[in-house]
Amino acid sequence: MPKPQQKKERKQLRILGLPWWMFLAVIFFIIMILANRWLTTAIVQLGS
């Protein structure tokens, strides 16, 4: 009898135990914070 094919489990890409979408969300959040800080300092420099 032919051996039953084992179903390969689709493993989600995990970085540091987090799902990939969570990782992307964290990166996006950090970029937003950095952009906000940069804009704030730029506005302050322009204002002074």
CHARMM internal coordinates of N, CA and C (Angstrom, degrees):
IC EDIT
DIST 1 N 1 CA 1.4760
DIST 1 CA 1 C 1.5245
ANGL 1 N 1 CA 1 C 109.86
DIST 1 C 2 N 1.3210
ANGL 1 CA 1 C 2 N 115.54
DIHE 1 N 1 CA 1 C 2 N 138.76
DIST 2 N 2 CA 1.4744
ANGL 1 C 2 N 2 CA 118.78
DIHE 1 CA 1 C 2 N 2 CA 177.60
DIST 2 CA 2 C 1.5216
ANGL 2 N 2 CA 2 C 111.30
DIHE 1 C 2 N 2 CA 2 C -68.94
DIST 2 C 3 N 1.3094
ANGL 2 CA 2 C 3 N 115.13
DIHE 2 N 2 CA 2 C 3 N 142.33
DIST 3 N 3 CA 1.4659
ANGL 2 C 3 N 3 CA 118.91
DIHE 2 CA 2 C 3 N 3 CA -179.79
DIST 3 CA 3 C 1.5327
ANGL 3 N 3 CA 3 C 109.99
DIHE 2 C 3 N 3 CA 3 C -70.52
DIST 3 C 4 N 1.3184
ANGL 3 CA 3 C 4 N 117.45
DIHE 3 N 3 CA 3 C 4 N 137.09
DIST 4 N 4 CA 1.4750
ANGL 3 C 4 N 4 CA 119.55
DIHE 3 CA 3 C 4 N 4 CA 176.72
DIST 4 CA 4 C 1.5276
ANGL 4 N 4 CA 4 C 110.30
DIHE 3 C 4 N 4 CA 4 C -65.65
DIST 4 C 5 N 1.3172
ANGL 4 CA 4 C 5 N 114.85
DIHE 4 N 4 CA 4 C 5 N 134.21
DIST 5 N 5 CA 1.4729
ANGL 4 C 5 N 5 CA 118.60
DIHE 4 CA 4 C 5 N 5 CA -179.26
DIST 5 CA 5 C 1.5256
ANGL 5 N 5 CA 5 C 110.06
DIHE 4 C 5 N 5 CA 5 C -69.04
DIST 5 C 6 N 1.3125
ANGL 5 CA 5 C 6 N 114.95
DIHE 5 N 5 CA 5 C 6 N 131.43
DIST 6 N 6 CA 1.4642
ANGL 5 C 6 N 6 CA 118.89
DIHE 5 CA 5 C 6 N 6 CA 178.39
DIST 6 CA 6 C 1.5222
ANGL 6 N 6 CA 6 C 109.27
DIHE 5 C 6 N 6 CA 6 C -77.07
DIST 6 C 7 N 1.3119
ANGL 6 CA 6 C 7 N 114.80
DIHE 6 N 6 CA 6 C 7 N 130.46
DIST 7 N 7 CA 1.4652
ANGL 6 C 7 N 7 CA 118.65
DIHE 6 CA 6 C 7 N 7 CA 178.72
DIST 7 CA 7 C 1.5256
ANGL 7 N 7 CA 7 C 108.67
DIHE 6 C 7 N 7 CA 7 C -73.96
DIST 7 C 8 N 1.3164
ANGL 7 CA 7 C 8 N 114.97
DIHE 7 N 7 CA 7 C 8 N 122.66
DIST 8 N 8 CA 1.4668
ANGL 7 C 8 N 8 CA 118.66
DIHE 7 CA 7 C 8 N 8 CA 178.85
DIST 8 CA 8 C 1.5282
ANGL 8 N 8 CA 8 C 109.10
DIHE 7 C 8 N 8 CA 8 C -77.18
DIST 8 C 9 N 1.3135
ANGL 8 CA 8 C 9 N 115.55
DIHE 8 N 8 CA 8 C 9 N 123.18
DIST 9 N 9 CA 1.4606
ANGL 8 C 9 N 9 CA 119.28
DIHE 8 CA 8 C 9 N 9 CA 179.80
DIST 9 CA 9 C 1.5177
ANGL 9 N 9 CA 9 C 109.56
DIHE 8 C 9 N 9 CA 9 C -74.97
DIST 9 C 10 N 1.3319
ANGL 9 CA 9 C 10 N 114.12
DIHE 9 N 9 CA 9 C 10 N 130.77
DIST 10 N 10 CA 1.4689
ANGL 9 C 10 N 10 CA 118.02
DIHE 9 CA 9 C 10 N 10 CA 178.61
DIST 10 CA 10 C 1.5201
ANGL 10 N 10 CA 10 C 108.82
DIHE 9 C 10 N 10 CA 10 C -77.13
DIST 10 C 11 N 1.3141
ANGL 10 CA 10 C 11 N 114.95
DIHE 10 N 10 CA 10 C 11 N 110.81
DIST 11 N 11 CA 1.4663
ANGL 10 C 11 N 11 CA 118.91
DIHE 10 CA 10 C 11 N 11 CA -179.88
DIST 11 CA 11 C 1.5229
ANGL 11 N 11 CA 11 C 109.34
DIHE 10 C 11 N 11 CA 11 C -87.69
DIST 11 C 12 N 1.3231
ANGL 11 CA 11 C 12 N 115.44
DIHE 11 N 11 CA 11 C 12 N 128.41
DIST 12 N 12 CA 1.4620
ANGL 11 C 12 N 12 CA 118.83
DIHE 11 CA 11 C 12 N 12 CA 176.04
DIST 12 CA 12 C 1.5197
ANGL 12 N 12 CA 12 C 108.76
DIHE 11 C 12 N 12 CA 12 C -71.62
DIST 12 C 13 N 1.3256
ANGL 12 CA 12 C 13 N 114.69
DIHE 12 N 12 CA 12 C 13 N 145.01
DIST 13 N 13 CA 1.4574
ANGL 12 C 13 N 13 CA 119.39
DIHE 12 CA 12 C 13 N 13 CA 176.82
DIST 13 CA 13 C 1.5247
ANGL 13 N 13 CA 13 C 108.13
DIHE 12 C 13 N 13 CA 13 C -66.14
DIST 13 C 14 N 1.3227
ANGL 13 CA 13 C 14 N 115.57
DIHE 13 N 13 CA 13 C 14 N 117.72
DIST 14 N 14 CA 1.4648
ANGL 13 C 14 N 14 CA 118.24
DIHE 13 CA 13 C 14 N 14 CA -178.10
DIST 14 CA 14 C 1.5204
ANGL 14 N 14 CA 14 C 109.83
DIHE 13 C 14 N 14 CA 14 C -120.28
DIST 14 C 15 N 1.3341
ANGL 14 CA 14 C 15 N 115.06
DIHE 14 N 14 CA 14 C 15 N 129.90
DIST 15 N 15 CA 1.4587
ANGL 14 C 15 N 15 CA 120.99
DIHE 14 CA 14 C 15 N 15 CA 177.68
DIST 15 CA 15 C 1.5275
ANGL 15 N 15 CA 15 C 106.93
DIHE 14 C 15 N 15 CA 15 C -120.64
DIST 15 C 16 N 1.3058
ANGL 15 CA 15 C 16 N 116.41
DIHE 15 N 15 CA 15 C 16 N 121.54
DIST 16 N 16 CA 1.4655
ANGL 15 C 16 N 16 CA 122.15
DIHE 15 CA 15 C 16 N 16 CA -178.06
DIST 16 CA 16 C 1.5157
ANGL 16 N 16 CA 16 C 110.32
DIHE 15 C 16 N 16 CA 16 C 58.95
DIST 16 C 17 N 1.3409
ANGL 16 CA 16 C 17 N 117.67
DIHE 16 N 16 CA 16 C 17 N 30.19
DIST 17 N 17 CA 1.4552
ANGL 16 C 17 N 17 CA 121.23
DIHE 16 CA 16 C 17 N 17 CA 177.29
DIST 17 CA 17 C 1.5199
ANGL 17 N 17 CA 17 C 113.54
DIHE 16 C 17 N 17 CA 17 C 76.95
DIST 17 C 18 N 1.3356
ANGL 17 CA 17 C 18 N 117.14
DIHE 17 N 17 CA 17 C 18 N 8.61
DIST 18 N 18 CA 1.4645
ANGL 17 C 18 N 18 CA 120.06
DIHE 17 CA 17 C 18 N 18 CA 179.42
DIST 18 CA 18 C 1.5183
ANGL 18 N 18 CA 18 C 109.85
DIHE 17 C 18 N 18 CA 18 C -106.33
DIST 18 C 19 N 1.3312
ANGL 18 CA 18 C 19 N 117.15
DIHE 18 N 18 CA 18 C 19 N 147.39
DIST 19 N 19 CA 1.4680
ANGL 18 C 19 N 19 CA 119.46
DIHE 18 CA 18 C 19 N 19 CA 173.37
DIST 19 CA 19 C 1.5227
ANGL 19 N 19 CA 19 C 110.14
DIHE 18 C 19 N 19 CA 19 C -63.93
DIST 19 C 20 N 1.3238
ANGL 19 CA 19 C 20 N 116.58
DIHE 19 N 19 CA 19 C 20 N 153.35
DIST 20 N 20 CA 1.4760
ANGL 19 C 20 N 20 CA 120.06
DIHE 19 CA 19 C 20 N 20 CA -174.43
DIST 20 CA 20 C 1.5159
ANGL 20 N 20 CA 20 C 111.99
DIHE 19 C 20 N 20 CA 20 C -61.08
DIST 20 C 21 N 1.3409
ANGL 20 CA 20 C 21 N 118.31
DIHE 20 N 20 CA 20 C 21 N -34.43
DIST 21 N 21 CA 1.4697
ANGL 20 C 21 N 21 CA 119.56
DIHE 20 CA 20 C 21 N 21 CA -178.11
DIST 21 CA 21 C 1.5199
ANGL 21 N 21 CA 21 C 110.92
DIHE 20 C 21 N 21 CA 21 C -69.13
DIST 21 C 22 N 1.3403
ANGL 21 CA 21 C 22 N 116.39
DIHE 21 N 21 CA 21 C 22 N -32.98
DIST 22 N 22 CA 1.4673
ANGL 21 C 22 N 22 CA 120.06
DIHE 21 CA 21 C 22 N 22 CA 177.06
DIST 22 CA 22 C 1.5243
ANGL 22 N 22 CA 22 C 109.51
DIHE 21 C 22 N 22 CA 22 C -67.03
DIST 22 C 23 N 1.3487
ANGL 22 CA 22 C 23 N 115.51
DIHE 22 N 22 CA 22 C 23 N -39.39
DIST 23 N 23 CA 1.4639
ANGL 22 C 23 N 23 CA 120.87
DIHE 22 CA 22 C 23 N 23 CA 178.96
DIST 23 CA 23 C 1.5275
ANGL 23 N 23 CA 23 C 109.82
DIHE 22 C 23 N 23 CA 23 C -62.20
DIST 23 C 24 N 1.3472
ANGL 23 CA 23 C 24 N 116.49
DIHE 23 N 23 CA 23 C 24 N -43.79
DIST 24 N 24 CA 1.4669
ANGL 23 C 24 N 24 CA 120.83
DIHE 23 CA 23 C 24 N 24 CA 179.06
DIST 24 CA 24 C 1.5235
ANGL 24 N 24 CA 24 C 110.33
DIHE 23 C 24 N 24 CA 24 C -64.07
DIST 24 C 25 N 1.3313
ANGL 24 CA 24 C 25 N 116.61
DIHE 24 N 24 CA 24 C 25 N -39.58
DIST 25 N 25 CA 1.4636
ANGL 24 C 25 N 25 CA 120.78
DIHE 24 CA 24 C 25 N 25 CA -179.59
DIST 25 CA 25 C 1.5274
ANGL 25 N 25 CA 25 C 110.49
DIHE 24 C 25 N 25 CA 25 C -63.21
DIST 25 C 26 N 1.3383
ANGL 25 CA 25 C 26 N 116.24
DIHE 25 N 25 CA 25 C 26 N -41.30
DIST 26 N 26 CA 1.4687
ANGL 25 C 26 N 26 CA 120.39
DIHE 25 CA 25 C 26 N 26 CA 179.26
DIST 26 CA 26 C 1.5270
ANGL 26 N 26 CA 26 C 110.40
DIHE 25 C 26 N 26 CA 26 C -64.30
DIST 26 C 27 N 1.3394
ANGL 26 CA 26 C 27 N 116.76
DIHE 26 N 26 CA 26 C 27 N -44.48
DIST 27 N 27 CA 1.4687
ANGL 26 C 27 N 27 CA 120.51
DIHE 26 CA 26 C 27 N 27 CA 178.95
DIST 27 CA 27 C 1.5263
ANGL 27 N 27 CA 27 C 110.09
DIHE 26 C 27 N 27 CA 27 C -60.85
DIST 27 C 28 N 1.3314
ANGL 27 CA 27 C 28 N 116.31
DIHE 27 N 27 CA 27 C 28 N -44.49
DIST 28 N 28 CA 1.4641
ANGL 27 C 28 N 28 CA 121.07
DIHE 27 CA 27 C 28 N 28 CA -179.94
DIST 28 CA 28 C 1.5279
ANGL 28 N 28 CA 28 C 110.31
DIHE 27 C 28 N 28 CA 28 C -61.43
DIST 28 C 29 N 1.3467
ANGL 28 CA 28 C 29 N 116.16
DIHE 28 N 28 CA 28 C 29 N -42.33
DIST 29 N 29 CA 1.4584
ANGL 28 C 29 N 29 CA 121.75
DIHE 28 CA 28 C 29 N 29 CA -179.49
DIST 29 CA 29 C 1.5236
ANGL 29 N 29 CA 29 C 110.59
DIHE 28 C 29 N 29 CA 29 C -61.89
DIST 29 C 30 N 1.3442
ANGL 29 CA 29 C 30 N 116.66
DIHE 29 N 29 CA 29 C 30 N -43.93
DIST 30 N 30 CA 1.4662
ANGL 29 C 30 N 30 CA 121.30
DIHE 29 CA 29 C 30 N 30 CA 179.69
DIST 30 CA 30 C 1.5260
ANGL 30 N 30 CA 30 C 110.25
DIHE 29 C 30 N 30 CA 30 C -63.73
DIST 30 C 31 N 1.3404
ANGL 30 CA 30 C 31 N 116.23
DIHE 30 N 30 CA 30 C 31 N -42.74
DIST 31 N 31 CA 1.4698
ANGL 30 C 31 N 31 CA 120.10
DIHE 30 CA 30 C 31 N 31 CA 179.34
DIST 31 CA 31 C 1.5253
ANGL 31 N 31 CA 31 C 110.05
DIHE 30 C 31 N 31 CA 31 C -61.48
DIST 31 C 32 N 1.3324
ANGL 31 CA 31 C 32 N 117.04
DIHE 31 N 31 CA 31 C 32 N -41.65
DIST 32 N 32 CA 1.4658
ANGL 31 C 32 N 32 CA 120.95
DIHE 31 CA 31 C 32 N 32 CA 179.48
DIST 32 CA 32 C 1.5273
ANGL 32 N 32 CA 32 C 110.66
DIHE 31 C 32 N 32 CA 32 C -61.73
DIST 32 C 33 N 1.3444
ANGL 32 CA 32 C 33 N 116.65
DIHE 32 N 32 CA 32 C 33 N -42.98
DIST 33 N 33 CA 1.4677
ANGL 32 C 33 N 33 CA 120.66
DIHE 32 CA 32 C 33 N 33 CA -179.95
DIST 33 CA 33 C 1.5311
ANGL 33 N 33 CA 33 C 110.33
DIHE 32 C 33 N 33 CA 33 C -64.17
DIST 33 C 34 N 1.3359
ANGL 33 CA 33 C 34 N 116.74
DIHE 33 N 33 CA 33 C 34 N -45.38
DIST 34 N 34 CA 1.4642
ANGL 33 C 34 N 34 CA 120.46
DIHE 33 CA 33 C 34 N 34 CA 179.90
DIST 34 CA 34 C 1.5263
ANGL 34 N 34 CA 34 C 110.47
DIHE 33 C 34 N 34 CA 34 C -62.93
DIST 34 C 35 N 1.3276
ANGL 34 CA 34 C 35 N 117.20
DIHE 34 N 34 CA 34 C 35 N -41.98
DIST 35 N 35 CA 1.4635
ANGL 34 C 35 N 35 CA 121.04
DIHE 34 CA 34 C 35 N 35 CA 179.83
DIST 35 CA 35 C 1.5265
ANGL 35 N 35 CA 35 C 109.50
DIHE 34 C 35 N 35 CA 35 C -64.40
DIST 35 C 36 N 1.3305
ANGL 35 CA 35 C 36 N 117.19
DIHE 35 N 35 CA 35 C 36 N -40.04
DIST 36 N 36 CA 1.4600
ANGL 35 C 36 N 36 CA 121.56
DIHE 35 CA 35 C 36 N 36 CA 179.98
DIST 36 CA 36 C 1.5242
ANGL 36 N 36 CA 36 C 110.26
DIHE 35 C 36 N 36 CA 36 C -63.55
DIST 36 C 37 N 1.3310
ANGL 36 CA 36 C 37 N 116.39
DIHE 36 N 36 CA 36 C 37 N -44.49
DIST 37 N 37 CA 1.4690
ANGL 36 C 37 N 37 CA 120.66
DIHE 36 CA 36 C 37 N 37 CA 178.46
DIST 37 CA 37 C 1.5205
ANGL 37 N 37 CA 37 C 110.24
DIHE 36 C 37 N 37 CA 37 C -62.20
DIST 37 C 38 N 1.3370
ANGL 37 CA 37 C 38 N 116.26
DIHE 37 N 37 CA 37 C 38 N -44.59
DIST 38 N 38 CA 1.4642
ANGL 37 C 38 N 38 CA 120.77
DIHE 37 CA 37 C 38 N 38 CA -177.39
DIST 38 CA 38 C 1.5239
ANGL 38 N 38 CA 38 C 110.25
DIHE 37 C 38 N 38 CA 38 C -62.96
DIST 38 C 39 N 1.3332
ANGL 38 CA 38 C 39 N 116.27
DIHE 38 N 38 CA 38 C 39 N -43.03
DIST 39 N 39 CA 1.4668
ANGL 38 C 39 N 39 CA 120.01
DIHE 38 CA 38 C 39 N 39 CA 179.14
DIST 39 CA 39 C 1.5255
ANGL 39 N 39 CA 39 C 110.14
DIHE 38 C 39 N 39 CA 39 C -64.12
DIST 39 C 40 N 1.3294
ANGL 39 CA 39 C 40 N 116.68
DIHE 39 N 39 CA 39 C 40 N -41.23
DIST 40 N 40 CA 1.4687
ANGL 39 C 40 N 40 CA 120.25
DIHE 39 CA 39 C 40 N 40 CA -179.36
DIST 40 CA 40 C 1.5216
ANGL 40 N 40 CA 40 C 110.76
DIHE 39 C 40 N 40 CA 40 C -62.34
DIST 40 C 41 N 1.3236
ANGL 40 CA 40 C 41 N 117.54
DIHE 40 N 40 CA 40 C 41 N -47.39
DIST 41 N 41 CA 1.4661
ANGL 40 C 41 N 41 CA 120.73
DIHE 40 CA 40 C 41 N 41 CA -179.77
DIST 41 CA 41 C 1.5231
ANGL 41 N 41 CA 41 C 110.20
DIHE 40 C 41 N 41 CA 41 C -65.12
DIST 41 C 42 N 1.3278
ANGL 41 CA 41 C 42 N 117.51
DIHE 41 N 41 CA 41 C 42 N -37.33
DIST 42 N 42 CA 1.4663
ANGL 41 C 42 N 42 CA 120.71
DIHE 41 CA 41 C 42 N 42 CA 179.60
DIST 42 CA 42 C 1.5225
ANGL 42 N 42 CA 42 C 110.12
DIHE 41 C 42 N 42 CA 42 C -64.85
DIST 42 C 43 N 1.3388
ANGL 42 CA 42 C 43 N 116.71
DIHE 42 N 42 CA 42 C 43 N -42.57
DIST 43 N 43 CA 1.4686
ANGL 42 C 43 N 43 CA 120.60
DIHE 42 CA 42 C 43 N 43 CA -179.91
DIST 43 CA 43 C 1.5261
ANGL 43 N 43 CA 43 C 109.99
DIHE 42 C 43 N 43 CA 43 C -65.60
DIST 43 C 44 N 1.3381
ANGL 43 CA 43 C 44 N 116.49
DIHE 43 N 43 CA 43 C 44 N -41.04
DIST 44 N 44 CA 1.4681
ANGL 43 C 44 N 44 CA 120.55
DIHE 43 CA 43 C 44 N 44 CA 179.43
DIST 44 CA 44 C 1.5237
ANGL 44 N 44 CA 44 C 110.06
DIHE 43 C 44 N 44 CA 44 C -62.92
DIST 44 C 45 N 1.3309
ANGL 44 CA 44 C 45 N 117.08
DIHE 44 N 44 CA 44 C 45 N -42.83
DIST 45 N 45 CA 1.4628
ANGL 44 C 45 N 45 CA 120.42
DIHE 44 CA 44 C 45 N 45 CA 179.90
DIST 45 CA 45 C 1.5279
ANGL 45 N 45 CA 45 C 110.40
DIHE 44 C 45 N 45 CA 45 C -65.28
DIST 45 C 46 N 1.3251
ANGL 45 CA 45 C 46 N 116.66
DIHE 45 N 45 CA 45 C 46 N -38.35
DIST 46 N 46 CA 1.4677
ANGL 45 C 46 N 46 CA 119.57
DIHE 45 CA 45 C 46 N 46 CA 179.19
DIST 46 CA 46 C 1.5247
ANGL 46 N 46 CA 46 C 110.04
DIHE 45 C 46 N 46 CA 46 C -68.76
DIST 46 C 47 N 1.3256
ANGL 46 CA 46 C 47 N 116.37
DIHE 46 N 46 CA 46 C 47 N -37.22
DIST 47 N 47 CA 1.4619
ANGL 46 C 47 N 47 CA 120.61
DIHE 46 CA 46 C 47 N 47 CA -176.97
DIST 47 CA 47 C 1.5184
ANGL 47 N 47 CA 47 C 112.11
DIHE 46 C 47 N 47 CA 47 C -69.98
DIST 47 C 48 N 1.3314
ANGL 47 CA 47 C 48 N 117.21
DIHE 47 N 47 CA 47 C 48 N -34.80
DIST 48 N 48 CA 1.4657
ANGL 47 C 48 N 48 CA 119.87
DIHE 47 CA 47 C 48 N 48 CA -176.17
DIST 48 CA 48 C 1.5211
ANGL 48 N 48 CA 48 C 110.99
DIHE 47 C 48 N 48 CA 48 C -77.44
END
COOR INIT
IC SEED 1 N 1 CA 1 C
IC BUILD
